[in-house]
Amino acid sequence: AVVRNEAAKSPAPQQLNFKLASGVYRCELGQKVEIQRDGRNANLIKLNWQGNRHTLQRYDSTSGLPRYEDRQNGLLWIDLPWKSVLMDVNSGKPLANECKAMTT
């Protein structure tokens, strides 16, 4: 008898796409993060934080929520329409929390 033992492959979760703003995001504790979205490549953003500019790439997330990372510098930007957060991947701690886009 031949036994087939194939791992059930669940389809990758659908990645959500929100229309999100470029510009300055005001965060808790008076911090701010500037986000510039790439009009040609929705999988890249430029992030300016504490005087340093980083390019972050979107990676799939298990929840499907927008998750942008600069893996070389350990930065993670989780992007939601109602708030965003900048995390230090190495420590797992937020660097800038409750960030909201400034409206004009």
ZAKEKOL-994371 format. One record per atom (N, C-alpha, C, O): residue number from 1; residue in one letter; atom name; z, x, y. Coordinates in steps of 0.001 Angstrom, whole numbers. Layout:
BEGIN
(node NUM,"a","CA",(Z,X,Y))
...
//
This chain:
BEGIN
(node 1,"a","N",(0,839,-1176))
(node 1,"a","CA",(0,0,0))
(node 1,"a","C",(0,887,1244))
(node 1,"a","O",(701,1897,1314))
(node 2,"v","N",(-797,485,2208))
(node 2,"v","CA",(-876,1206,3467))
(node 2,"v","C",(12,496,4481))
(node 2,"v","O",(-106,-709,4702))
(node 3,"v","N",(895,1264,5085))
(node 3,"v","CA",(1792,685,6087))
(node 3,"v","C",(1304,1122,7458))
(node 3,"v","O",(1154,2314,7727))
(node 4,"r","N",(1060,157,8312))
(node 4,"r","CA",(641,461,9682))
(node 4,"r","C",(1838,316,10594))
(node 4,"r","O",(2434,-756,10709))
(node 5,"n","N",(2167,1385,11222))
(node 5,"n","CA",(3296,1363,12142))
(node 5,"n","C",(2791,1762,13524))
(node 5,"n","O",(2865,2928,13910))
(node 6,"e","N",(2292,807,14245))
(node 6,"e","CA",(1789,1056,15587))
(node 6,"e","C",(2790,517,16592))
(node 6,"e","O",(3256,-617,16484))
(node 7,"a","N",(3100,1327,17543))
(node 7,"a","CA",(4001,873,18605))
(node 7,"a","C",(3288,-207,19406))
(node 7,"a","O",(2136,-54,19810))
(node 8,"a","N",(3998,-1287,19618))
(node 8,"a","CA",(3420,-2368,20415))
(node 8,"a","C",(3284,-1871,21854))
(node 8,"a","O",(4265,-1512,22505))
(node 9,"k","N",(2070,-1863,22316))
(node 9,"k","CA",(1827,-1413,23683))
(node 9,"k","C",(1817,-2622,24594))
(node 9,"k","O",(953,-3494,24499))
(node 10,"s","N",(2799,-2651,25480))
(node 10,"s","CA",(2806,-3731,26446))
(node 10,"s","C",(1918,-3305,27608))
(node 10,"s","O",(1895,-2131,27979))
(node 11,"p","N",(1197,-4246,28174))
(node 11,"p","CA",(326,-3877,29294))
(node 11,"p","C",(1168,-3384,30466))
(node 11,"p","O",(2301,-3825,30660))
(node 12,"a","N",(610,-2480,31230))
(node 12,"a","CA",(1314,-1967,32413))
(node 12,"a","C",(1563,-3125,33371))
(node 12,"a","O",(703,-3990,33536))
(node 13,"p","N",(2736,-3146,34005))
(node 13,"p","CA",(3009,-4234,34940))
(node 13,"p","C",(2030,-4202,36103))
(node 13,"p","O",(1612,-3137,36557))
(node 14,"q","N",(1678,-5374,36568))
(node 14,"q","CA",(766,-5467,37705))
(node 14,"q","C",(1448,-4885,38933))
(node 14,"q","O",(2599,-5206,39228))
(node 15,"q","N",(733,-4035,39640))
(node 15,"q","CA",(1269,-3416,40846))
(node 15,"q","C",(998,-4333,42034))
(node 15,"q","O",(-132,-4772,42248))
(node 16,"l","N",(2040,-4613,42797))
(node 16,"l","CA",(1935,-5527,43926))
(node 16,"l","C",(1366,-4809,45141))
(node 16,"l","O",(1630,-3628,45367))
(node 17,"n","N",(592,-5535,45904))
(node 17,"n","CA",(24,-4989,47134))
(node 17,"n","C",(400,-5900,48285))
(node 17,"n","O",(47,-7079,48306))
(node 18,"f","N",(1117,-5339,49237))
(node 18,"f","CA",(1515,-6065,50432))
(node 18,"f","C",(772,-5485,51621))
(node 18,"f","O",(419,-4306,51630))
(node 19,"k","N",(538,-6316,52620))
(node 19,"k","CA",(-1,-5831,53893))
(node 19,"k","C",(1200,-5316,54672))
(node 19,"k","O",(2001,-6100,55182))
(node 20,"l","N",(1322,-3991,54761))
(node 20,"l","CA",(2490,-3386,55380))
(node 20,"l","C",(2095,-2596,56615))
(node 20,"l","O",(980,-2083,56715))
(node 21,"a","N",(3016,-2510,57542))
(node 21,"a","CA",(2740,-1938,58861))
(node 21,"a","C",(2798,-418,58865))
(node 21,"a","O",(3547,201,58110))
(node 22,"s","N",(1985,162,59738))
(node 22,"s","CA",(2139,1556,60132))
(node 22,"s","C",(3017,1553,61367))
(node 22,"s","O",(3127,542,62061))
(node 23,"g","N",(3638,2681,61633))
(node 23,"g","CA",(4433,2790,62840))
(node 23,"g","C",(5853,3205,62549))
(node 23,"g","O",(6160,3739,61483))
(node 24,"v","N",(6716,2951,63518))
(node 24,"v","CA",(8111,3362,63426))
(node 24,"v","C",(8923,2297,62709))
(node 24,"v","O",(8830,1108,63016))
(node 25,"y","N",(9715,2744,61753))
(node 25,"y","CA",(10660,1886,61040))
(node 25,"y","C",(12064,2289,61492))
(node 25,"y","O",(12440,3457,61391))
(node 26,"r","N",(12830,1331,61987))
(node 26,"r","CA",(14220,1565,62386))
(node 26,"r","C",(15109,1285,61182))
(node 26,"r","O",(14938,280,60492))
(node 27,"c","N",(16057,2182,60938))
(node 27,"c","CA",(16899,2111,59755))
(node 27,"c","C",(18374,2066,60158))
(node 27,"c","O",(18718,2220,61330))
(node 28,"e","N",(19229,1854,59170))
(node 28,"e","CA",(20672,1876,59398))
(node 28,"e","C",(21085,3218,59981))
(node 28,"e","O",(20378,4214,59831))
(node 29,"l","N",(22216,3237,60637))
(node 29,"l","CA",(22824,4434,61195))
(node 29,"l","C",(21938,5121,62228))
(node 29,"l","O",(22027,6333,62427))
(node 30,"g","N",(21071,4327,62893))
(node 30,"g","CA",(20245,4848,63968))
(node 30,"g","C",(19101,5752,63537))
(node 30,"g","O",(18467,6395,64374))
(node 31,"q","N",(18835,5805,62248))
(node 31,"q","CA",(17753,6659,61765))
(node 31,"q","C",(16412,5954,61939))
(node 31,"q","O",(16339,4730,62052))
(node 32,"k","N",(15355,6761,61959))
(node 32,"k","CA",(14019,6181,62019))
(node 32,"k","C",(13078,6989,61140))
(node 32,"k","O",(13253,8191,60940))
(node 33,"v","N",(12073,6288,60621))
(node 33,"v","CA",(11035,6869,59787))
(node 33,"v","C",(9711,6382,60353))
(node 33,"v","O",(9555,5197,60649))
(node 34,"e","N",(8759,7296,60504))
(node 34,"e","CA",(7432,6894,60964))
(node 34,"e","C",(6472,6936,59787))
(node 34,"e","O",(6387,7936,59074))
(node 35,"i","N",(5750,5841,59592))
(node 35,"i","CA",(4801,5705,58489))
(node 35,"i","C",(3404,5528,59069))
(node 35,"i","O",(3185,4704,59956))
(node 36,"q","N",(2468,6309,58558))
(node 36,"q","CA",(1055,6150,58907))
(node 36,"q","C",(292,5885,57621))
(node 36,"q","O",(259,6722,56719))
(node 37,"r","N",(-315,4719,57548))
(node 37,"r","CA",(-1062,4349,56338))
(node 37,"r","C",(-2493,4859,56426))
(node 37,"r","O",(-3094,4862,57501))
(node 38,"d","N",(-3024,5282,55312))
(node 38,"d","CA",(-4383,5821,55233))
(node 38,"d","C",(-5341,4646,55032))
(node 38,"d","O",(-5284,3961,54011))
(node 39,"g","N",(-6214,4419,56002))
(node 39,"g","CA",(-7146,3298,55934))
(node 39,"g","C",(-8174,3427,54824))
(node 39,"g","O",(-8721,2425,54363))
(node 40,"r","N",(-8442,4650,54391))
(node 40,"r","CA",(-9437,4860,53330))
(node 40,"r","C",(-8827,4898,51940))
(node 40,"r","O",(-9513,4635,50952))
(node 41,"n","N",(-7534,5225,51854))
(node 41,"n","CA",(-6883,5348,50551))
(node 41,"n","C",(-5507,4690,50625))
(node 41,"n","O",(-4566,5275,51161))
(node 42,"a","N",(-5388,3478,50090))
(node 42,"a","CA",(-4131,2731,50135))
(node 42,"a","C",(-3047,3372,49279))
(node 42,"a","O",(-1890,2955,49335))
(node 43,"n","N",(-3404,4378,48491))
(node 43,"n","CA",(-2420,5045,47638))
(node 43,"n","C",(-1750,6238,48319))
(node 43,"n","O",(-958,6943,47694))
(node 44,"l","N",(-2061,6468,49592))
(node 44,"l","CA",(-1451,7568,50331))
(node 44,"l","C",(-839,7063,51632))
(node 44,"l","O",(-1397,6193,52300))
(node 45,"i","N",(311,7623,51977))
(node 45,"i","CA",(907,7393,53293))
(node 45,"i","C",(1389,8733,53830))
(node 45,"i","O",(1720,9645,53073))
(node 46,"k","N",(1421,8826,55149))
(node 46,"k","CA",(2031,9986,55810))
(node 46,"k","C",(3372,9501,56343))
(node 46,"k","O",(3458,8453,56984))
(node 47,"l","N",(4415,10275,56069))
(node 47,"l","CA",(5766,9911,56441))
(node 47,"l","C",(6335,11020,57310))
(node 47,"l","O",(6312,12192,56932))
(node 48,"n","N",(6843,10645,58472))
(node 48,"n","CA",(7474,11591,59382))
(node 48,"n","C",(8951,11237,59435))
(node 48,"n","O",(9327,10137,59841))
(node 49,"w","N",(9787,12191,59015))
(node 49,"w","CA",(11227,11957,58976))
(node 49,"w","C",(11950,13240,59343))
(node 49,"w","O",(11694,14298,58769))
(node 50,"q","N",(12845,13136,60294))
(node 50,"q","CA",(13636,14261,60788))
(node 50,"q","C",(12750,15440,61193))
(node 50,"q","O",(13077,16596,60923))
(node 51,"g","N",(11617,15132,61850))
(node 51,"g","CA",(10727,16156,62359))
(node 51,"g","C",(9806,16791,61329))
(node 51,"g","O",(9032,17689,61659))
(node 52,"n","N",(9881,16337,60092))
(node 52,"n","CA",(9022,16865,59038))
(node 52,"n","C",(8018,15815,58602))
(node 52,"n","O",(8352,14641,58448))
(node 53,"r","N",(6785,16252,58405))
(node 53,"r","CA",(5704,15349,57986))
(node 53,"r","C",(5408,15574,56509))
(node 53,"r","O",(5255,16709,56059))
(node 54,"h","N",(5330,14480,55766))
(node 54,"h","CA",(5077,14535,54330))
(node 54,"h","C",(3948,13574,53973))
(node 54,"h","O",(3792,12528,54603))
(node 55,"t","N",(3173,13930,52970))
(node 55,"t","CA",(2188,13023,52403))
(node 55,"t","C",(2748,12509,51084))
(node 55,"t","O",(3101,13294,50203))
(node 56,"l","N",(2827,11191,50952))
(node 56,"l","CA",(3362,10576,49742))
(node 56,"l","C",(2254,9817,49039))
(node 56,"l","O",(1406,9196,49679))
(node 57,"q","N",(2271,9871,47729))
(node 57,"q","CA",(1280,9196,46902))
(node 57,"q","C",(1938,8028,46186))
(node 57,"q","O",(3090,8108,45759))
(node 58,"r","N",(1188,6945,46063))
(node 58,"r","CA",(1718,5787,45351))
(node 58,"r","C",(1627,6021,43847))
(node 58,"r","O",(610,6474,43321))
(node 59,"y","N",(2722,5696,43183))
(node 59,"y","CA",(2803,5747,41730))
(node 59,"y","C",(3174,4365,41228))
(node 59,"y","O",(3867,3614,41915))
(node 60,"d","N",(2719,4030,40039))
(node 60,"d","CA",(3076,2746,39443))
(node 60,"d","C",(4582,2679,39242))
(node 60,"d","O",(5226,3683,38940))
(node 61,"s","N",(5132,1484,39412))
(node 61,"s","CA",(6559,1267,39167))
(node 61,"s","C",(6708,165,38130))
(node 61,"s","O",(5826,-682,37985))
(node 62,"t","N",(7802,175,37422))
(node 62,"t","CA",(8023,-845,36389))
(node 62,"t","C",(8140,-2234,36999))
(node 62,"t","O",(7807,-3225,36349))
(node 63,"s","N",(8613,-2319,38250))
(node 63,"s","CA",(8746,-3612,38912))
(node 63,"s","C",(7444,-4049,39574))
(node 63,"s","O",(7284,-5218,39925))
(node 64,"g","N",(6512,-3108,39744))
(node 64,"g","CA",(5269,-3406,40448))
(node 64,"g","C",(5363,-3225,41950))
(node 64,"g","O",(4360,-3351,42653))
(node 65,"l","N",(6573,-2926,42461))
(node 65,"l","CA",(6760,-2754,43900))
(node 65,"l","C",(6160,-1434,44365))
(node 65,"l","O",(6129,-463,43609))
(node 66,"p","N",(5684,-1395,45610))
(node 66,"p","CA",(5101,-163,46144))
(node 66,"p","C",(6119,982,46151))
(node 66,"p","O",(7198,864,46732))
(node 67,"r","N",(5762,2076,45506))
(node 67,"r","CA",(6623,3253,45349))
(node 67,"r","C",(5783,4485,45669))
(node 67,"r","O",(4850,4820,44940))
(node 68,"y","N",(6125,5151,46760))
(node 68,"y","CA",(5381,6333,47203))
(node 68,"y","C",(6283,7556,47056))
(node 68,"y","O",(7455,7523,47431))
(node 69,"e","N",(5725,8635,46506))
(node 69,"e","CA",(6532,9823,46260))
(node 69,"e","C",(5870,11092,46785))
(node 69,"e","O",(4649,11246,46754))
(node 70,"d","N",(6712,11984,47263))
(node 70,"d","CA",(6364,13379,47512))
(node 70,"d","C",(7182,14133,46474))
(node 70,"d","O",(8320,14522,46735))
(node 71,"r","N",(6609,14334,45311))
(node 71,"r","CA",(7347,14913,44189))
(node 71,"r","C",(7755,16359,44455))
(node 71,"r","O",(8781,16818,43952))
(node 72,"q","N",(6960,17073,45238))
(node 72,"q","CA",(7285,18467,45534))
(node 72,"q","C",(8575,18573,46346))
(node 72,"q","O",(9365,19494,46139))
(node 73,"n","N",(8788,17639,47261))
(node 73,"n","CA",(9969,17673,48127))
(node 73,"n","C",(11045,16659,47720))
(node 73,"n","O",(12076,16561,48386))
(node 74,"g","N",(10824,15912,46648))
(node 74,"g","CA",(11837,14997,46141))
(node 74,"g","C",(12080,13773,46993))
(node 74,"g","O",(13199,13263,47039))
(node 75,"l","N",(11034,13284,47682))
(node 75,"l","CA",(11184,12097,48521))
(node 75,"l","C",(10530,10885,47870))
(node 75,"l","O",(9483,10996,47232))
(node 76,"l","N",(11156,9741,48037))
(node 76,"l","CA",(10654,8479,47507))
(node 76,"l","C",(10794,7412,48579))
(node 76,"l","O",(11882,7203,49116))
(node 77,"w","N",(9681,6731,48893))
(node 77,"w","CA",(9674,5629,49873))
(node 77,"w","C",(9363,4357,49103))
(node 77,"w","O",(8279,4219,48536))
(node 78,"i","N",(10308,3432,49081))
(node 78,"i","CA",(10093,2133,48446))
(node 78,"i","C",(9787,1162,49570))
(node 78,"i","O",(10579,982,50496))
(node 79,"d","N",(8621,542,49470))
(node 79,"d","CA",(8012,-200,50566))
(node 79,"d","C",(7986,-1693,50260))
(node 79,"d","O",(7297,-2124,49336))
(node 80,"l","N",(8722,-2474,51017))
(node 80,"l","CA",(8752,-3925,50844))
(node 80,"l","C",(8474,-4603,52182))
(node 80,"l","O",(8712,-4006,53232))
(node 81,"p","N",(7978,-5831,52166))
(node 81,"p","CA",(7712,-6505,53443))
(node 81,"p","C",(8979,-6751,54263))
(node 81,"p","O",(8900,-6771,55491))
(node 82,"w","N",(10119,-6935,53649))
(node 82,"w","CA",(11340,-7288,54367))
(node 82,"w","C",(12224,-6082,54678))
(node 82,"w","O",(13020,-6138,55615))
(node 83,"k","N",(12106,-4982,53909))
(node 83,"k","CA",(12826,-3747,54213))
(node 83,"k","C",(12289,-2632,53330))
(node 83,"k","O",(11656,-2879,52304))
(node 84,"s","N",(12551,-1411,53747))
(node 84,"s","CA",(12125,-249,52980))
(node 84,"s","C",(13281,733,52931))
(node 84,"s","O",(14243,620,53691))
(node 85,"v","N",(13176,1704,52021))
(node 85,"v","CA",(14228,2706,51873))
(node 85,"v","C",(13589,4049,51533))
(node 85,"v","O",(12629,4120,50767))
(node 86,"l","N",(14144,5116,52121))
(node 86,"l","CA",(13743,6480,51803))
(node 86,"l","C",(14848,7085,50954))
(node 86,"l","O",(16011,7107,51356))
(node 87,"m","N",(14475,7579,49770))
(node 87,"m","CA",(15456,8100,48818))
(node 87,"m","C",(15236,9583,48562))
(node 87,"m","O",(14121,10093,48672))
(node 88,"d","N",(16322,10262,48220))
(node 88,"d","CA",(16264,11624,47699))
(node 88,"d","C",(16222,11471,46180))
(node 88,"d","O",(17196,11037,45565))
(node 89,"v","N",(15091,11830,45583))
(node 89,"v","CA",(14903,11638,44143))
(node 89,"v","C",(15905,12461,43349))
(node 89,"v","O",(16393,12009,42314))
(node 90,"n","N",(16217,13661,43820))
(node 90,"n","CA",(17098,14549,43067))
(node 90,"n","C",(18526,14021,42970))
(node 90,"n","O",(19151,14114,41913))
(node 91,"s","N",(19042,13471,44056))
(node 91,"s","CA",(20414,12952,44041))
(node 91,"s","C",(20469,11456,43743))
(node 91,"s","O",(21509,10933,43342))
(node 92,"g","N",(19320,10760,43946))
(node 92,"g","CA",(19304,9311,43763))
(node 92,"g","C",(19924,8558,44924))
(node 92,"g","O",(20140,7349,44833))
(node 93,"k","N",(20213,9252,46009))
(node 93,"k","CA",(20878,8627,47157))
(node 93,"k","C",(19877,8292,48250))
(node 93,"k","O",(18889,9002,48440))
(node 94,"p","N",(20142,7195,48974))
(node 94,"p","CA",(19270,6862,50106))
(node 94,"p","C",(19468,7839,51258))
(node 94,"p","O",(20589,8227,51586))
(node 95,"l","N",(18347,8224,51862))
(node 95,"l","CA",(18368,9065,53060))
(node 95,"l","C",(18277,8199,54308))
(node 95,"l","O",(18886,8506,55333))
(node 96,"a","N",(17517,7121,54216))
(node 96,"a","CA",(17357,6148,55300))
(node 96,"a","C",(17250,4783,54631))
(node 96,"a","O",(16342,4546,53833))
(node 97,"n","N",(18179,3885,54957))
(node 97,"n","CA",(18284,2599,54265))
(node 97,"n","C",(18051,1443,55227))
(node 97,"n","O",(18230,1574,56438))
(node 98,"e","N",(17651,313,54665))
(node 98,"e","CA",(17452,-911,55458))
(node 98,"e","C",(16457,-671,56596))
(node 98,"e","O",(16692,-1089,57730))
(node 99,"c","N",(15350,1,56290))
(node 99,"c","CA",(14342,318,57298))
(node 99,"c","C",(13417,-870,57520))
(node 99,"c","O",(12908,-1466,56570))
(node 100,"k","N",(13211,-1200,58778))
(node 100,"k","CA",(12359,-2337,59136))
(node 100,"k","C",(11369,-1913,60203))
(node 100,"k","O",(11718,-1214,61154))
(node 101,"a","N",(10121,-2346,60029))
(node 101,"a","CA",(9069,-1984,60984))
(node 101,"a","C",(9368,-2597,62336))
(node 101,"a","O",(9783,-3751,62437))
(node 102,"m","N",(9149,-1800,63380))
(node 102,"m","CA",(9301,-2278,64754))
(node 102,"m","C",(8129,-3189,65059))
(node 102,"m","O",(6989,-2869,64722))
(node 103,"t","N",(8392,-4302,65684))
(node 103,"t","CA",(7310,-5202,66083))
(node 103,"t","C",(7095,-5060,67572))
(node 103,"t","O",(8029,-4844,68344))
(node 104,"t","N",(5835,-5189,67951))
(node 104,"t","CA",(5522,-5049,69380))
(node 104,"t","C",(5425,-6382,70049))
(node 104,"t","O",(5168,-6452,71251))
//
